[in-house]
Amino acid sequence: MIEEGNIDLFEKYQHDDLTSDEKKAFEARLVYDSEFKESYEKYLRVGQGISEHYRLELKNKLKDFDTQLSEKKKISYWKLTGAIAVVFILGITITRLFSANNYETIVTNHWKKEIGLPVKMSTKGKYDDAMNAFKMEEWSTCIKELQPLQTDTANYYLGLSYYEIKEYQKAIATFEQIPTNSNYIQNAQFRLGLLYLLSNQSKDIEKATNLFQQLSNQTDHPEIVQSVKIILEKIK
């Protein structure tokens, strides 16, 4: 055990609270008094042990605090990342929805109704049954009648019929079959451009833009030229 009186003395020495003479006397006693020296060394070991204990405890507390802080940062990071992702996805969704609705409106406003070919009264023509169905908006019957004919005329009205039943990919494939020397090519390409817009895919929007730019130079179809100029302004 360390004597209580010595503890006070040791603490004063450690804190440099002794006078100059007291300090000299203390250090001299360490030399000639072995028990006093042993007691002081024990005091130092105890003090060091206490210091180590609290230093370790403080270190552990700081480590725990750092871990908690890191976890909070991670949580905050993931919350922030999640929030950014939600905003990003929402922004893309809203943009796509807005674009899709905008393109659909363009197509609806510029997709002109065809009246169909005249039906002969005297003799029956090869398009008569299909045109009767077309004028009655019996699209399934019209498609059935047109499919075997394999002509530019049949393909043009077949594409129109597919559009009416919202079979847009079939309509695109059908209009794409019409050759460039066909009398229907300008109308077919105009409608093809509108159908590309409906897909709302960047590659198809680019196709539509290219088609409309080509059609804007076709002076023999003034109505188409006027429409494509309006459309090009809206899809820029």
VEXTIFI-966585 format. One line per 3 residues: their letters; for each residue x, y, z of C-alpha. Coordinates in pm, whole numbers, plus 50000, padded with zeros to 5 digits. Layout:
<sites>
a	X/Y/Z | ... $
</sites>
This chain:
<sites>
mie	50000/50000/50000 | 50109/50357/49941 | 50082/50585/50241 $
egn	49821/50858/50202 | 50066/51128/50301 | 50312/51011/50039 $
idl	50038/51011/49772 | 49982/51383/49833 | 50356/51442/49814 $
fek	50393/51235/49500 | 50107/51422/49332 | 50259/51759/49420 $
yqh	50591/51647/49278 | 50424/51522/48959 | 50236/51851/48922 $
ddl	50545/52056/49005 | 50370/52208/49308 | 50671/52176/49542 $
tsd	50901/52462/49626 | 51257/52445/49506 | 51383/52327/49847 $
ekk	51098/52072/49881 | 51175/51936/49535 | 51547/51897/49620 $
afe	51462/51722/49946 | 51218/51490/49762 | 51472/51388/49500 $
arl	51744/51337/49765 | 51509/51109/49962 | 51458/50896/49650 $
vyd	51831/50829/49660 | 51882/50737/50023 | 51535/50602/50122 $
sef	51476/50275/49935 | 51125/50224/50079 | 51027/50577/49978 $
kes	51166/50517/49630 | 50977/50186/49603 | 50657/50357/49719 $
yek	50703/50630/49458 | 50767/50378/49182 | 50452/50190/49285 $
ylr	50264/50518/49266 | 50397/50572/48916 | 50297/50219/48808 $
vgq	49948/50262/48947 | 49918/50599/48783 | 50042/50459/48457 $
gis	49796/50171/48483 | 49512/50413/48547 | 49629/50626/48260 $
ehy	49653/50327/48027 | 49311/50209/48136 | 49145/50541/48064 $
rle	49346/50589/47749 | 49229/50249/47623 | 48874/50323/47734 $
lkn	48887/50659/47558 | 49034/50496/47247 | 48755/50237/47244 $
klk	48493/50506/47291 | 48642/50709/47010 | 48650/50398/46792 $
dfd	48285/50327/46873 | 48196/50686/46800 | 48385/50675/46472 $
tql	48206/50354/46377 | 47869/50504/46461 | 47957/50815/46267 $
sek	48067/50606/45971 | 47743/50408/45984 | 47546/50732/45993 $
kki	47748/50859/45702 | 47680/50535/45515 | 47311/50561/45594 $
syw	47312/50925/45491 | 47508/50836/45179 | 47268/50562/45080 $
klt	46971/50781/45163 | 47119/51056/44953 | 47211/50811/44676 $
gai	46863/50663/44691 | 46704/51005/44678 | 46919/51104/44382 $
avv	46833/50777/44207 | 46461/50832/44268 | 46480/51186/44136 $
fil	46684/51069/43838 | 46448/50785/43753 | 46147/51007/43811 $
git	46297/51270/43587 | 46361/51016/43310 | 46012/50872/43350 $
itr	45847/51213/43340 | 46057/51312/43038 | 45970/50990/42858 $
lfs	45603/51021/42942 | 45600/51383/42831 | 45782/51296/42508 $
ann	45558/50996/42442 | 45243/51203/42494 | 45385/51484/42282 $
yet	45469/51250/41994 | 45133/51079/42018 | 44962/51418/41989 $
ivt	45174/51504/41684 | 45081/51175/41516 | 44711/51214/41597 $
nhw	44704/51569/41459 | 44885/51486/41136 | 44757/51138/41053 $
kke	44506/51216/40780 | 44217/50981/40714 | 44205/50816/40372 $
igl	43868/50764/40204 | 43988/50457/40015 | 43973/50366/39649 $
pvk	43646/50398/39458 | 43447/50076/39427 | 43333/49981/39080 $
mst	42959/49935/39029 | 42960/49742/38703 | 43237/49491/38734 $
kgk	43407/49373/39051 | 43767/49489/39096 | 44035/49310/39299 $
ydd	44034/49582/39566 | 43657/49616/39598 | 43601/49382/39894 $
amn	43899/49530/40077 | 43785/49888/40008 | 43431/49814/40120 $
afk	43572/49683/40449 | 43813/49980/40469 | 43529/50233/40432 $
mee	43321/50046/40690 | 43627/50042/40922 | 43612/49665/40938 $
wst	43989/49646/40977 | 44031/49273/41028 | 43834/49198/40710 $
cik	44024/49464/40520 | 44358/49319/40628 | 44247/48969/40533 $
elq	44149/49087/40185 | 44465/49292/40127 | 44733/49052/40251 $
plq	44727/48813/39950 | 44743/49092/39689 | 45109/49189/39739 $
tdt	45094/49524/39554 | 45201/49878/39645 | 44836/49979/39669 $
any	44751/49682/39890 | 45052/49748/40114 | 44966/50114/40153 $
ylg	44610/50044/40269 | 44729/49747/40468 | 44965/49978/40661 $
lsy	44676/50217/40724 | 44464/49930/40855 | 44737/49807/41089 $
yei	44766/50160/41228 | 44393/50168/41306 | 44420/49852/41519 $
key	44741/49985/41681 | 44963/49719/41524 | 45231/49982/41471 $
qka	45526/49751/41405 | 45330/49567/41136 | 45229/49901/40987 $
iat	45596/50007/40980 | 45706/49681/40818 | 45432/49714/40555 $
feq	45508/50078/40465 | 45878/49993/40443 | 45800/49743/40165 $
ipt	45671/50016/39933 | 45944/50090/39673 | 46074/50439/39601 $
nsn	45924/50442/39249 | 45571/50383/39381 | 45299/50647/39350 $
yiq	45239/50593/39723 | 45598/50649/39835 | 45562/51007/39962 $
naq	45248/50935/40163 | 45392/50605/40285 | 45715/50767/40406 $
frl	45526/51048/40576 | 45316/50797/40768 | 45626/50587/40833 $
gll	45789/50891/40998 | 45483/50938/41219 | 45493/50571/41319 $
yll	45862/50603/41410 | 45767/50884/41649 | 45521/50658/41828 $
snq	45799/50418/41933 | 45959/50699/42139 | 46301/50536/42087 $
skd	46595/50763/42009 | 46701/50561/41702 | 46346/50576/41561 $
iek	46311/50947/41639 | 46629/50996/41437 | 46480/50793/41151 $
atn	46164/51003/41162 | 46365/51326/41160 | 46567/51213/40858 $
lfq	46252/51111/40671 | 46078/51441/40745 | 46384/51639/40636 $
qls	46387/51451/40305 | 46013/51507/40257 | 46045/51879/40330 $
nqt	46214/51914/39989 | 45935/51738/39797 | 45761/52032/39627 $
dhp	45511/51806/39446 | 45333/51734/39778 | 45273/52078/39938 $
eiv	45046/51942/40213 | 45313/51695/40324 | 45582/51964/40308 $
qsv	45374/52194/40528 | 45308/51917/40782 | 45669/51798/40806 $
kii	45796/52154/40865 | 45554/52192/41157 | 45653/51850/41294 $
lek	46026/51919/41265 | 45984/52236/41468 | 45805/52041/41741 $
ik	46052/51754/41768 | 46372/51962/41777 $
</sites>
